[in-house]
């Protein structure tokens, strides 16, 4: 939303900023509330340059926001110019670009292909099966992502992905016995509160708009009778 506002001068309803702030706060509380991991020697595994990590995270989030907002602009321009450009086209182009850049990087700067070939030879058909299933499920997931981008926008997509991650976290607690700290529970509650707040607002707004339309029709009918 910040990239939309700063770069593309897009505007959102006031409640959107409130919901985004609540969800962001919830994710922040959840992340900072994660328990510190200890190594076998008792040292803190979370030790490191915190400020450098936050800088990298900020840059990553900005680039992610720039990508999503630019995709929104592509679909908007597509609709204005009546160009046949779908989420499937965008998905194919991005995957082709990712494949090309990753292949070039792997060939020039790493020995990943040799390592991968050795790994496949050592582990046999089971690895190939796992890779194919992972690729298939990843492709299906991408289809829904780009359909959401095409039919709605990146703000809705982010809300969906955050909700999915938080639901996955809740399921991991119930299914696998993972434990959450008090801060993490507070973050979860904050995120779901923001999501439900937006849902309730849209429901009430839709009902209000229907009542307004019905009211306008009644006034028009009365004027015609007069």
Backbone as ProteinMPNN parsed JSONL, in Angstrom:
{"seq_chain_A": "XXXXXXXXXXXXXXXXXXXXXXXXXXXXXXXXXXXXXXXXXXXXXXXXXXXXXXXXXXXXXXXXXXXXXXXXXXXXXXXXXXXXXXXXXXXXXXXXXXXXXXXXXXXXXXXXXXXXXXXXXXXXXXXXXXXXXXXXXXXXXXXXXXXXXXXXXXXXXXXXXXXXXXXXXXXXXXXXXXXXXXXXXXXXXXXXXXXXXXXXXXXXXXXXXXXXXXXXXXXXXXXXXX", "coords_chain_A": {"N_chain_A": [[0.825, -1.201, 0.0], [1.979, 1.227, 0.738], [3.874, 1.556, -1.305], [2.165, 1.73, -3.496], [0.948, 4.149, -2.809], [3.096, 5.992, -2.668], [4.668, 5.675, -5.052], [2.872, 5.251, -7.236], [0.818, 6.944, -6.67], [-1.657, 6.043, -5.797], [-4.831, 5.733, -4.175], [-6.562, 4.658, -1.233], [-9.517, 3.504, 0.532], [-10.224, 4.867, 3.825], [-10.528, 2.892, 5.846], [-8.987, 0.825, 4.903], [-6.339, 1.495, 5.391], [-6.335, 1.411, 8.154], [-6.895, -1.317, 8.615], [-4.67, -2.494, 7.345], [-2.638, -1.481, 8.966], [-3.253, -2.708, 11.445], [-2.97, -5.455, 10.814], [-0.273, -5.521, 10.011], [0.937, -4.755, 12.403], [0.204, -6.95, 13.972], [1.592, -9.07, 12.677], [4.19, -8.178, 13.112], [4.359, -8.237, 15.933], [4.007, -10.982, 16.315], [6.295, -11.997, 15.011], [8.463, -10.835, 16.421], [7.935, -11.94, 18.839], [8.785, -14.538, 18.753], [10.284, -17.407, 20.221], [13.688, -17.497, 21.372], [16.19, -19.47, 19.857], [18.341, -22.033, 20.991], [21.621, -23.328, 20.701], [23.385, -26.517, 20.856], [25.502, -26.018, 22.499], [24.518, -24.062, 24.034], [24.538, -21.477, 23.151], [23.037, -18.524, 21.736], [21.137, -18.888, 18.888], [20.018, -16.876, 17.454], [21.7, -14.794, 17.388], [23.443, -12.027, 15.899], [23.824, -9.471, 13.365], [21.459, -7.378, 13.968], [20.396, -4.973, 12.986], [21.373, -4.905, 10.374], [20.059, -7.133, 9.374], [17.389, -6.255, 9.583], [17.515, -4.179, 7.762], [17.986, -5.563, 5.343], [15.574, -6.967, 5.286], [13.728, -4.864, 5.056], [14.419, -3.812, 2.524], [13.809, -6.049, 0.966], [11.027, -6.286, 1.418], [10.193, -3.847, 0.32], [10.89, -4.185, -2.397], [9.258, -6.341, -2.973], [6.747, -5.18, -2.578], [6.909, -3.241, -4.589], [6.969, -4.861, -6.854], [4.419, -6.128, -6.716], [2.65, -3.904, -6.801], [3.322, -2.843, -9.284], [2.465, -4.905, -10.923], [-0.279, -4.631, -10.506], [-0.668, -2.201, -11.832], [-0.092, -2.974, -14.434], [-2.281, -4.639, -15.055], [-4.322, -2.763, -14.816], [-3.71, -0.929, -16.877], [-3.944, -2.691, -18.962], [-6.704, -3.2, -18.961], [-7.664, -0.666, -19.647], [-6.67, -0.256, -22.23], [-7.764, -2.303, -23.6], [-6.365, -4.704, -24.073], [-5.516, -8.091, -24.597], [-4.487, -9.522, -21.963], [-3.588, -11.626, -19.506], [-3.62, -13.116, -16.17], [-2.377, -15.565, -16.458], [-0.599, -15.143, -18.588], [1.185, -13.336, -17.412], [2.165, -14.911, -15.341], [3.482, -16.959, -16.789], [5.493, -15.473, -18.121], [6.979, -14.411, -15.963], [7.892, -16.758, -14.709], [9.461, -17.824, -16.762], [11.422, -15.854, -16.941], [12.511, -16.042, -14.337], [13.513, -18.672, -14.452], [15.448, -18.434, -16.48], [17.288, -16.484, -15.452], [18.053, -17.729, -13.05], [19.226, -20.101, -14.011], [21.404, -19.087, -15.493], [22.852, -17.86, -13.419], [23.413, -20.109, -11.808], [25.018, -21.64, -13.511], [27.271, -20.037, -13.95], [28.243, -19.006, -11.474], [28.058, -20.965, -9.485], [28.23, -24.466, -8.47], [25.9, -25.927, -8.693], [24.489, -27.546, -10.518], [26.059, -29.814, -10.912], [26.093, -30.777, -8.292], [23.353, -31.264, -7.974], [22.889, -33.254, -9.918], [24.449, -35.333, -8.91], [23.123, -35.76, -6.528], [20.628, -36.666, -7.444], [21.381, -39.049, -8.681], [22.21, -40.474, -6.462], [19.919, -40.782, -4.903], [17.803, -41.623, -6.465], [14.592, -42.556, -7.996], [12.689, -41.631, -6.195], [13.293, -39.015, -5.436], [12.915, -37.631, -7.836], [10.176, -37.997, -8.148], [9.236, -36.578, -5.886], [10.113, -33.999, -6.554], [8.633, -33.496, -8.898], [5.98, -33.572, -7.896], [6.109, -31.478, -6.056], [6.611, -29.36, -7.845], [4.238, -29.432, -9.367], [2.211, -28.875, -7.456], [3.122, -26.384, -6.634], [2.785, -24.94, -9.002], [-0.027, -25.013, -9.306], [-0.722, -23.531, -7.046], [0.388, -21.058, -7.792], [-1.269, -20.404, -9.932], [-3.704, -19.708, -8.695], [-2.777, -17.511, -7.279], [-2.09, -15.621, -9.298], [-4.536, -15.369, -10.561], [-5.964, -14.129, -8.54], [-4.551, -11.712, -8.44], [-5.195, -10.733, -10.984], [-8.028, -10.481, -10.972], [-8.623, -9.089, -8.666], [-6.626, -7.332, -6.601], [-3.224, -6.553, -5.554], [-3.266, -5.946, -2.845], [-5.423, -7.378, -1.786], [-4.415, -9.903, -2.353], [-2.149, -10.031, -0.659], [-3.445, -9.969, 1.811], [-4.792, -12.41, 1.673], [-2.607, -14.237, 1.559], [-1.295, -13.719, 3.993], [-3.319, -14.466, 5.771], [-3.505, -17.185, 5.128], [-0.988, -18.09, 5.978], [-1.122, -17.61, 8.721], [-3.26, -19.261, 9.45], [-2.116, -21.705, 8.798], [-0.129, -21.716, 10.732], [-1.681, -21.912, 13.044], [-2.835, -24.435, 12.617], [-0.54, -26.011, 12.746], [0.007, -25.841, 15.425], [-2.127, -27.231, 16.613], [-2.064, -29.725, 15.299], [0.573, -30.706, 15.397], [1.549, -30.18, 17.858], [3.052, -27.876, 18.446], [4.186, -25.028, 20.281], [3.081, -21.776, 21.238], [4.217, -18.541, 22.167], [3.098, -16.038, 24.562], [3.213, -13.523, 23.341], [3.181, -14.23, 20.632], [0.635, -15.343, 20.416], [-0.879, -13.059, 20.909], [-0.162, -11.588, 18.634], [-1.309, -13.211, 16.614], [-4.04, -12.948, 17.24], [-4.341, -10.237, 16.769], [-3.858, -10.071, 13.999], [-5.972, -11.661, 12.901], [-8.094, -10.179, 13.881], [-7.845, -7.8, 12.409], [-8.336, -8.812, 9.822], [-10.978, -9.824, 10.061], [-12.225, -7.44, 10.688], [-12.073, -5.997, 8.303], [-13.632, -7.681, 6.688], [-16.172, -7.569, 7.952], [-16.711, -4.861, 7.615], [-16.964, -4.68, 4.822], [-19.218, -6.284, 4.447], [-21.235, -4.876, 5.85], [-21.119, -2.486, 4.422], [-21.937, -3.306, 1.909], [-24.585, -4.057, 2.438], [-25.543, -1.568, 3.218], [-25.248, -0.109, 0.835], [-27.083, -1.464, -0.782], [-29.477, -0.844, 0.532], [-29.428, 1.908, 0.122], [-29.648, 2.08, -2.655], [-32.184, 0.937, -2.997], [-33.684, 2.807, -1.59], [-33.31, 5.074, -3.188], [-34.607, 4.247, -5.494], [-37.23, 4.07, -4.596], [-37.753, 6.781, -4.055], [-37.581, 7.833, -6.657], [-39.763, 6.542, -7.846], [-41.858, 7.649, -6.394], [-41.665, 10.302, -7.208], [-42.31, 10.026, -9.885], [-44.99, 9.247, -9.705], [-46.118, 11.525, -8.652]], "CA_chain_A": [[0.0, 0.0, 0.0], [2.873, 2.386, 0.754], [4.436, 1.707, -2.645], [1.049, 2.252, -4.299], [0.714, 5.542, -2.431], [4.259, 6.836, -2.938], [5.151, 5.57, -6.424], [1.801, 5.359, -8.233], [-0.172, 7.926, -6.183], [-2.957, 5.398, -5.631], [-5.502, 6.018, -2.908], [-7.409, 3.595, -0.708], [-10.441, 3.963, 1.584], [-9.595, 5.028, 5.126], [-10.51, 1.666, 6.644], [-7.925, -0.041, 4.398], [-5.103, 1.844, 6.096], [-6.49, 0.898, 9.517], [-6.759, -2.781, 8.561], [-3.274, -2.802, 7.03], [-1.843, -1.19, 10.154], [-3.512, -3.733, 12.463], [-2.368, -6.718, 10.371], [1.181, -5.349, 10.078], [1.299, -4.784, 13.822], [0.07, -8.329, 14.431], [2.711, -9.857, 12.141], [5.395, -7.716, 13.799], [4.338, -8.786, 17.295], [4.204, -12.433, 16.208], [7.678, -12.269, 14.627], [9.351, -10.466, 17.52], [7.627, -12.779, 19.994], [9.273, -15.904, 18.574], [11.29, -17.754, 21.237], [15.058, -17.599, 20.89], [16.667, -20.845, 19.762], [19.65, -22.274, 21.588], [22.399, -24.427, 20.137], [23.739, -27.541, 21.839], [26.439, -25.432, 23.453], [23.812, -23.074, 24.842], [24.613, -20.151, 22.551], [21.816, -18.05, 21.086], [21.226, -19.001, 17.434], [19.497, -15.663, 16.843], [22.689, -13.74, 17.461], [23.842, -11.519, 14.599], [23.634, -8.045, 13.152], [20.014, -7.193, 13.885], [20.082, -3.827, 12.133], [21.614, -5.305, 8.988], [18.952, -8.017, 9.009], [16.195, -5.436, 9.375], [17.718, -3.442, 6.507], [17.723, -6.511, 4.257], [14.139, -7.259, 5.285], [13.044, -3.683, 4.54], [14.649, -3.777, 1.076], [13.049, -7.156, 0.381], [9.602, -5.926, 1.454], [9.966, -2.766, -0.637], [10.93, -4.75, -3.742], [8.052, -7.157, -3.102], [5.639, -4.24, -2.768], [7.057, -2.624, -5.907], [6.556, -5.864, -7.842], [2.963, -6.315, -6.675], [1.966, -2.687, -7.255], [3.553, -2.739, -10.726], [1.551, -5.869, -11.541], [-1.6, -3.999, -10.505], [-0.69, -1.194, -12.894], [-0.149, -3.684, -15.715], [-3.658, -5.074, -15.294], [-5.141, -1.56, -15.026], [-3.441, -0.446, -18.232], [-4.488, -3.702, -19.857], [-8.151, -2.987, -19.053], [-7.929, 0.604, -20.334], [-6.296, -0.339, -23.637], [-8.445, -3.467, -24.168], [-5.356, -5.671, -24.525], [-5.735, -9.415, -24.028], [-3.345, -9.817, -21.096], [-4.182, -12.303, -18.359], [-2.716, -13.559, -15.126], [-1.601, -16.683, -16.986], [0.522, -14.594, -19.356], [2.142, -12.771, -16.461], [2.773, -16.041, -14.641], [4.415, -17.628, -17.701], [6.641, -14.593, -18.37], [7.788, -14.33, -14.748], [8.563, -18.045, -14.505], [10.503, -17.93, -17.781], [12.503, -14.955, -16.522], [13.156, -16.646, -13.167], [14.269, -19.845, -14.9], [16.612, -17.981, -17.249], [18.258, -15.84, -14.571], [18.568, -18.723, -12.103], [20.104, -21.002, -14.75], [22.649, -18.363, -15.788], [23.592, -17.701, -12.162], [23.897, -21.419, -11.362], [26.081, -22.101, -14.396], [28.463, -19.179, -13.897], [28.755, -18.693, -10.139], [27.952, -22.079, -8.539], [28.315, -25.826, -9.024], [24.646, -26.549, -8.293], [24.056, -28.586, -11.448], [26.829, -31.011, -10.592], [25.592, -31.27, -7.009], [21.995, -31.787, -8.186], [22.98, -34.513, -10.646], [24.971, -36.332, -7.969], [22.053, -36.035, -5.559], [19.618, -37.485, -8.12], [21.931, -40.386, -8.872], [22.326, -41.147, -5.175], [18.626, -41.004, -4.253], [16.917, -42.358, -7.346], [13.307, -42.088, -8.517], [11.891, -40.983, -5.162], [13.561, -37.577, -5.491], [12.247, -37.111, -9.035], [8.744, -37.964, -7.831], [9.005, -35.462, -4.96], [10.312, -32.746, -7.29], [7.495, -33.311, -9.798], [4.804, -33.239, -7.089], [6.326, -30.127, -5.537], [6.421, -28.43, -8.954], [2.824, -29.422, -9.742], [1.453, -28.153, -6.438], [3.545, -24.983, -6.695], [2.139, -24.332, -10.181], [-1.442, -24.801, -8.98], [-0.785, -22.397, -6.127], [0.651, -19.838, -8.556], [-2.447, -20.076, -10.742], [-4.642, -18.978, -7.839], [-2.17, -16.22, -6.94], [-2.193, -14.681, -10.416], [-5.956, -15.092, -10.765], [-6.321, -13.122, -7.543], [-3.982, -10.445, -8.904], [-5.91, -10.264, -12.168], [-9.423, -10.151, -10.709], [-8.726, -8.177, -7.524], [-5.399, -6.546, -6.614], [-2.168, -7.101, -4.712], [-3.632, -5.775, -1.432], [-6.241, -8.55, -1.46], [-3.524, -11.061, -2.381], [-1.351, -10.033, 0.572], [-4.351, -10.353, 2.895], [-5.025, -13.855, 1.536], [-1.398, -14.985, 1.91], [-1.07, -13.594, 5.435], [-4.332, -15.302, 6.421], [-3.12, -18.576, 4.92], [0.166, -18.408, 6.824], [-1.543, -17.64, 10.114], [-4.062, -20.479, 9.627], [-1.148, -22.806, 8.818], [0.517, -21.691, 12.037], [-2.641, -22.445, 14.016], [-2.951, -25.878, 12.395], [0.679, -26.667, 13.237], [-0.102, -25.902, 16.887], [-3.087, -28.271, 16.991], [-1.751, -31.023, 14.712], [1.929, -31.176, 15.682], [1.908, -29.887, 19.234], [3.933, -26.732, 18.608], [3.723, -24.092, 21.303], [3.222, -20.357, 20.943], [4.387, -17.673, 23.328], [1.997, -15.095, 24.75], [3.32, -12.478, 22.322], [2.746, -14.783, 19.361], [-0.828, -15.442, 20.478], [-1.388, -11.692, 20.746], [0.004, -11.243, 17.226], [-2.329, -13.934, 15.856], [-5.333, -12.317, 17.499], [-4.318, -8.937, 16.105], [-3.987, -10.293, 12.553], [-7.33, -12.106, 12.595], [-8.999, -9.062, 14.152], [-7.792, -6.924, 11.245], [-8.992, -9.466, 8.688], [-12.418, -9.841, 10.313], [-12.697, -6.059, 10.633], [-12.286, -5.662, 6.893], [-14.762, -8.476, 6.187], [-17.404, -7.003, 8.499], [-16.935, -3.556, 6.979], [-17.46, -4.9, 3.467], [-20.585, -6.811, 4.542], [-22.122, -3.783, 6.229], [-21.134, -1.511, 3.325], [-22.759, -3.873, 0.845], [-25.981, -3.925, 2.861], [-25.889, -0.144, 3.195], [-25.397, 0.293, -0.564], [-28.351, -2.014, -1.27], [-30.544, -0.023, 1.102], [-29.393, 3.216, -0.513], [-30.196, 1.91, -4.001], [-33.614, 0.725, -2.838], [-34.257, 4.09, -1.18], [-33.319, 5.963, -4.364], [-35.66, 3.772, -6.396], [-38.518, 4.469, -4.022], [-37.919, 8.225, -4.259], [-37.868, 8.044, -8.07], [-41.131, 6.082, -8.095], [-42.76, 8.634, -5.803], [-41.644, 11.498, -8.056], [-43.061, 9.707, -11.093], [-46.41, 9.234, -9.369], [-46.533, 12.914, -8.476]], "C_chain_A": [[0.862, 1.254, 0.0], [3.488, 2.633, -0.622], [3.376, 2.241, -3.597], [0.885, 3.749, -4.061], [1.856, 6.439, -2.879], [4.621, 6.851, -4.429], [4.049, 5.856, -7.438], [0.666, 6.293, -7.82], [-1.578, 7.33, -6.078], [-3.521, 5.72, -4.258], [-6.425, 4.866, -2.534], [-8.387, 4.19, 0.297], [-9.74, 3.997, 2.939], [-9.491, 3.749, 5.927], [-9.411, 0.716, 6.191], [-6.617, 0.22, 5.134], [-5.154, 1.322, 7.533], [-6.278, -0.608, 9.557], [-5.311, -3.176, 8.292], [-2.372, -2.566, 8.232], [-2.008, -2.251, 11.231], [-2.846, -5.051, 12.091], [-0.842, -6.643, 10.45], [1.671, -5.405, 11.518], [1.239, -6.204, 14.369], [1.216, -9.206, 13.965], [4.011, -9.474, 12.844], [5.48, -8.284, 15.214], [4.616, -10.281, 17.276], [5.666, -12.758, 15.927], [8.635, -11.983, 15.779], [9.121, -11.33, 18.757], [8.094, -14.205, 19.875], [10.337, -16.216, 19.621], [12.671, -17.891, 20.622], [15.52, -19.053, 20.923], [18.087, -20.945, 20.323], [20.336, -23.448, 20.885], [22.726, -25.429, 21.234], [24.698, -27.0, 22.898], [25.794, -24.378, 24.336], [23.859, -21.672, 24.285], [23.316, -19.814, 21.84], [22.001, -18.111, 19.571], [20.723, -17.753, 16.728], [20.49, -14.517, 16.888], [23.083, -13.308, 16.056], [23.603, -10.027, 14.536], [22.144, -7.788, 12.91], [19.655, -6.073, 12.916], [20.319, -4.141, 10.657], [20.5, -6.225, 8.499], [17.67, -7.26, 8.741], [16.297, -4.626, 8.085], [17.436, -4.343, 5.313], [16.23, -6.809, 4.141], [13.35, -6.096, 4.697], [13.189, -3.586, 3.023], [13.833, -4.855, 0.375], [11.555, -6.828, 0.326], [9.286, -4.824, 0.448], [9.945, -3.307, -2.069], [9.702, -5.621, -4.001], [6.836, -6.266, -3.342], [5.689, -3.565, -4.122], [6.622, -3.581, -7.007], [5.04, -5.996, -7.888], [2.216, -5.093, -7.201], [2.151, -2.483, -8.754], [2.659, -3.719, -11.488], [0.128, -5.32, -11.572], [-1.723, -2.99, -11.632], [-0.756, -1.841, -14.271], [-1.578, -4.099, -16.047], [-4.591, -3.877, -15.518], [-4.952, -1.019, -16.436], [-3.998, -1.404, -19.271], [-5.986, -3.49, -20.064], [-8.479, -1.715, -19.829], [-7.688, 0.494, -21.832], [-6.93, -1.539, -24.343], [-7.463, -4.473, -24.781], [-5.636, -7.011, -23.841], [-4.491, -9.834, -23.246], [-3.896, -10.373, -19.796], [-3.128, -12.631, -17.305], [-1.849, -14.719, -15.574], [-0.396, -16.217, -17.795], [1.605, -14.058, -18.431], [2.889, -13.877, -15.721], [3.816, -16.728, -15.523], [5.666, -16.783, -17.927], [7.56, -14.526, -17.158], [8.548, -15.628, -14.498], [9.686, -18.254, -15.521], [11.694, -17.058, -17.418], [13.257, -15.524, -15.319], [14.035, -17.833, -13.568], [15.552, -19.428, -15.611], [17.688, -17.394, -16.344], [18.887, -16.83, -13.59], [19.542, -19.681, -12.783], [21.446, -20.346, -15.047], [23.5, -18.224, -14.53], [24.198, -19.03, -11.707], [25.062, -21.914, -12.212], [27.379, -21.33, -14.204], [29.073, -19.128, -12.503], [28.729, -19.874, -9.165], [28.188, -23.412, -9.251], [27.049, -26.612, -8.694], [24.215, -27.671, -9.224], [24.79, -29.899, -11.179], [26.346, -31.627, -9.283], [24.219, -31.908, -7.167], [22.035, -33.142, -8.896], [23.474, -35.646, -9.745], [23.901, -36.732, -6.955], [20.98, -36.923, -6.172], [20.116, -38.908, -8.324], [21.966, -41.176, -7.567], [20.973, -41.541, -4.602], [17.557, -41.591, -5.169], [15.597, -41.688, -7.653], [12.477, -41.33, -7.477], [12.065, -39.469, -5.193], [12.858, -36.945, -6.686], [10.747, -36.995, -8.796], [8.428, -36.774, -6.923], [9.129, -34.115, -5.668], [9.123, -32.457, -8.197], [6.227, -32.923, -9.033], [4.916, -31.828, -6.544], [6.096, -29.08, -6.628], [4.964, -28.302, -9.361], [2.006, -28.605, -8.743], [1.832, -26.672, -6.415], [2.904, -24.259, -7.864], [0.666, -24.062, -9.923], [-1.607, -23.623, -8.035], [-0.556, -21.077, -6.849], [-0.542, -19.425, -9.401], [-3.45, -19.267, -9.925], [-4.094, -17.606, -7.465], [-2.372, -15.215, -8.068], [-3.646, -14.423, -10.816], [-6.44, -14.038, -9.775], [-5.794, -11.756, -7.946], [-4.789, -9.86, -10.061], [-7.306, -9.75, -11.822], [-9.598, -9.167, -9.551], [-7.524, -7.231, -7.557], [-4.408, -7.145, -5.626], [-2.481, -6.968, -3.23], [-4.47, -6.959, -0.956], [-5.363, -9.8, -1.414], [-2.691, -11.159, -1.105], [-2.206, -10.455, 1.763], [-4.6, -11.866, 2.878], [-3.809, -14.65, 1.996], [-1.097, -14.905, 3.404], [-2.056, -14.466, 6.212], [-3.969, -16.771, 6.311], [-1.976, -18.976, 5.836], [-0.24, -18.509, 8.294], [-2.404, -18.872, 10.407], [-3.147, -21.702, 9.661], [-0.45, -22.887, 10.169], [-0.406, -22.271, 13.109], [-2.784, -23.954, 13.87], [-1.72, -26.617, 12.906], [0.66, -26.805, 14.752], [-0.985, -27.074, 17.301], [-2.67, -29.653, 16.495], [-0.403, -31.585, 15.168], [2.423, -30.778, 17.067], [2.896, -28.761, 19.43], [3.338, -25.748, 19.622], [3.993, -22.659, 20.874], [3.41, -19.581, 22.237], [3.182, -16.745, 23.455], [2.005, -13.996, 23.702], [2.851, -12.985, 20.964], [1.231, -14.94, 19.308], [-1.47, -14.073, 20.291], [-1.281, -11.244, 19.292], [-1.024, -11.923, 16.344], [-3.698, -13.289, 16.01], [-5.434, -10.987, 16.767], [-4.531, -9.089, 14.596], [-5.419, -10.68, 12.193], [-8.367, -11.01, 12.881], [-9.02, -8.099, 12.967], [-8.508, -7.511, 10.044], [-10.509, -9.475, 8.86], [-13.002, -8.433, 10.254], [-12.974, -5.637, 9.199], [-13.49, -6.41, 6.326], [-16.089, -7.903, 6.662], [-17.728, -5.661, 7.857], [-17.521, -3.731, 5.578], [-18.901, -5.416, 3.475], [-21.57, -5.697, 4.851], [-22.229, -2.739, 5.117], [-22.015, -2.006, 2.189], [-24.237, -3.761, 1.181], [-26.435, -2.474, 2.807], [-26.105, 0.338, 1.767], [-26.709, -0.228, -1.145], [-29.529, -1.201, -0.746], [-30.609, 1.335, 0.424], [-29.988, 3.155, -1.909], [-31.711, 1.74, -3.942], [-34.325, 2.016, -2.47], [-34.357, 5.052, -2.359], [-34.404, 5.551, -5.344], [-37.036, 4.187, -5.89], [-38.779, 5.968, -4.226], [-38.256, 8.537, -5.714], [-39.305, 7.644, -8.407], [-42.145, 7.079, -7.561], [-42.82, 9.883, -6.682], [-42.42, 11.246, -9.351], [-44.551, 9.744, -10.842], [-46.933, 10.658, -9.208], [-46.646, 13.617, -9.821]], "O_chain_A": [[0.524, 2.238, -0.658], [3.609, 3.778, -1.055], [3.662, 3.113, -4.417], [0.706, 4.52, -5.004], [1.621, 7.525, -3.41], [4.853, 7.916, -5.0], [4.257, 6.61, -8.388], [-0.329, 6.419, -8.532], [-2.571, 8.037, -6.25], [-2.779, 5.948, -3.303], [-6.989, 4.192, -3.396], [-8.129, 5.256, 0.857], [-8.786, 3.255, 3.176], [-8.495, 3.524, 6.614], [-8.942, -0.107, 6.976], [-5.879, -0.71, 5.461], [-4.149, 0.85, 8.066], [-5.568, -1.118, 10.424], [-4.783, -4.085, 8.933], [-1.456, -3.345, 8.494], [-1.032, -2.654, 11.863], [-2.23, -5.699, 12.938], [-0.193, -7.588, 10.901], [2.692, -6.025, 11.814], [2.11, -6.619, 15.133], [1.758, -9.993, 14.74], [4.838, -10.337, 13.14], [6.534, -8.754, 15.642], [5.363, -10.792, 18.11], [6.225, -13.679, 16.524], [9.513, -12.792, 16.078], [9.995, -11.443, 19.617], [7.849, -15.016, 20.768], [11.203, -15.382, 19.887], [12.811, -18.345, 19.486], [15.273, -19.774, 21.89], [18.91, -20.048, 20.143], [19.692, -24.433, 20.524], [22.388, -25.22, 22.399], [24.708, -27.461, 24.039], [26.417, -23.86, 25.262], [23.283, -20.758, 24.874], [22.587, -20.702, 21.397], [22.9, -17.472, 19.025], [20.967, -17.579, 15.534], [20.175, -13.399, 16.479], [23.064, -14.114, 15.126], [23.227, -9.399, 15.526], [21.641, -7.957, 11.8], [18.724, -6.206, 12.121], [19.562, -3.699, 9.793], [20.049, -6.116, 7.359], [16.942, -7.568, 7.796], [15.299, -4.41, 7.398], [16.736, -3.948, 4.381], [15.689, -6.893, 3.039], [12.412, -6.306, 3.929], [12.219, -3.314, 2.315], [13.239, -4.612, -0.675], [10.899, -7.064, -0.689], [8.241, -4.853, -0.202], [9.082, -2.932, -2.862], [9.169, -5.638, -5.111], [6.0, -6.557, -4.198], [4.653, -3.334, -4.744], [5.984, -3.172, -7.977], [4.442, -5.979, -8.964], [1.256, -5.23, -7.96], [1.241, -2.002, -9.429], [2.156, -3.401, -12.566], [-0.593, -5.519, -12.549], [-2.749, -2.924, -12.31], [-1.406, -1.315, -15.174], [-2.033, -3.933, -17.178], [-5.532, -3.958, -16.306], [-5.926, -0.687, -17.112], [-4.466, -0.985, -20.33], [-6.486, -3.584, -21.185], [-9.453, -1.679, -20.581], [-8.422, 1.087, -22.622], [-6.679, -1.776, -25.525], [-7.701, -5.017, -25.859], [-5.952, -7.056, -22.652], [-3.564, -10.425, -23.8], [-4.592, -9.672, -19.062], [-1.928, -12.452, -17.513], [-0.71, -14.853, -15.125], [0.684, -16.802, -17.714], [2.793, -14.299, -18.643], [4.098, -13.786, -15.504], [4.911, -17.043, -15.057], [6.779, -17.311, -17.924], [8.782, -14.579, -17.301], [9.719, -15.599, -14.117], [10.739, -18.796, -15.184], [12.843, -17.473, -17.569], [14.487, -15.494, -15.28], [15.157, -17.978, -13.083], [16.616, -20.0, -15.373], [18.859, -17.758, -16.449], [20.089, -16.784, -13.329], [20.568, -20.037, -12.203], [22.497, -20.963, -14.876], [24.711, -18.439, -14.562], [25.349, -19.077, -11.275], [25.989, -22.537, -11.695], [28.464, -21.906, -14.287], [30.294, -19.199, -12.361], [29.337, -19.783, -8.099], [28.326, -23.466, -10.473], [27.108, -27.816, -8.443], [23.631, -28.654, -8.768], [24.187, -30.971, -11.22], [26.205, -32.845, -9.176], [23.94, -32.953, -6.579], [21.309, -34.064, -8.527], [22.978, -36.77, -9.813], [23.792, -37.898, -6.577], [20.471, -37.829, -5.511], [19.358, -39.864, -8.158], [21.776, -42.393, -7.562], [20.88, -42.537, -3.884], [16.506, -42.014, -4.689], [15.46, -40.466, -7.592], [11.657, -40.484, -7.834], [11.103, -38.725, -5.0], [12.278, -35.865, -6.575], [10.123, -36.011, -9.193], [7.465, -36.047, -7.163], [8.346, -33.199, -5.415], [8.654, -31.321, -8.269], [5.483, -32.045, -9.47], [3.948, -31.067, -6.562], [5.474, -28.046, -6.385], [4.495, -27.206, -9.667], [1.21, -27.75, -9.132], [0.98, -25.81, -6.203], [2.52, -23.096, -7.74], [0.159, -22.998, -10.281], [-2.518, -22.812, -8.197], [-1.225, -20.086, -6.557], [-0.802, -18.234, -9.571], [-3.981, -18.263, -10.4], [-4.853, -16.644, -7.347], [-2.781, -14.08, -7.822], [-3.953, -13.361, -11.357], [-7.229, -13.161, -10.126], [-6.495, -10.753, -7.813], [-5.036, -8.655, -10.115], [-7.724, -8.704, -12.319], [-10.62, -8.485, -9.47], [-7.423, -6.406, -8.465], [-4.712, -8.124, -4.945], [-2.02, -7.782, -2.429], [-4.256, -7.481, 0.138], [-5.539, -10.656, -0.546], [-2.545, -12.241, -0.536], [-1.751, -11.209, 2.624], [-4.617, -12.517, 3.923], [-3.948, -15.624, 2.736], [-0.694, -15.895, 4.014], [-1.684, -15.121, 7.186], [-4.104, -17.523, 7.276], [-1.983, -20.066, 6.407], [0.236, -19.381, 9.021], [-2.296, -19.463, 11.481], [-3.364, -22.624, 10.447], [-0.207, -23.975, 10.69], [0.033, -23.028, 13.975], [-2.847, -24.675, 14.866], [-1.834, -27.721, 13.438], [1.218, -27.752, 15.306], [-0.648, -27.822, 18.219], [-2.893, -30.649, 17.183], [-0.252, -32.798, 15.308], [3.582, -31.013, 17.408], [3.53, -28.686, 20.482], [2.12, -25.667, 19.782], [5.002, -22.367, 20.23], [2.834, -19.922, 23.27], [2.345, -16.678, 22.555], [0.951, -13.577, 23.224], [2.196, -12.252, 20.222], [0.615, -14.697, 18.27], [-2.48, -13.941, 19.599], [-2.19, -10.599, 18.769], [-1.56, -11.303, 15.425], [-4.424, -13.106, 15.033], [-6.48, -10.651, 16.213], [-5.288, -8.331, 13.99], [-6.013, -10.098, 11.285], [-9.391, -10.927, 12.203], [-10.085, -7.632, 12.563], [-9.208, -6.798, 9.325], [-11.244, -9.171, 7.921], [-14.14, -8.248, 9.821], [-13.987, -4.998, 8.914], [-14.279, -5.84, 5.572], [-17.026, -7.763, 5.876], [-18.891, -5.363, 7.587], [-18.453, -3.026, 5.192], [-19.706, -5.039, 2.624], [-22.61, -5.578, 4.203], [-23.299, -2.174, 4.893], [-22.75, -1.23, 1.578], [-25.051, -3.415, 0.325], [-27.561, -2.179, 2.405], [-27.032, 1.105, 1.505], [-27.375, 0.473, -1.907], [-30.466, -0.905, -1.487], [-31.693, 1.862, 0.176], [-30.734, 4.046, -2.314], [-32.438, 2.33, -4.741], [-35.419, 2.299, -2.959], [-35.354, 5.757, -2.515], [-35.05, 6.402, -5.956], [-37.896, 4.602, -6.666], [-39.901, 6.368, -4.535], [-39.101, 9.388, -5.992], [-39.982, 8.335, -9.168], [-43.172, 7.328, -8.193], [-43.891, 10.457, -6.88], [-43.104, 12.138, -9.854], [-45.306, 10.226, -11.686], [-48.066, 10.954, -9.587], [-46.984, 14.8, -9.873]]}, "name": "protein", "num_of_chains": 1, "seq": "XXXXXXXXXXXXXXXXXXXXXXXXXXXXXXXXXXXXXXXXXXXXXXXXXXXXXXXXXXXXXXXXXXXXXXXXXXXXXXXXXXXXXXXXXXXXXXXXXXXXXXXXXXXXXXXXXXXXXXXXXXXXXXXXXXXXXXXXXXXXXXXXXXXXXXXXXXXXXXXXXXXXXXXXXXXXXXXXXXXXXXXXXXXXXXXXXXXXXXXXXXXXXXXXXXXXXXXXXXXXXXXXXX"}
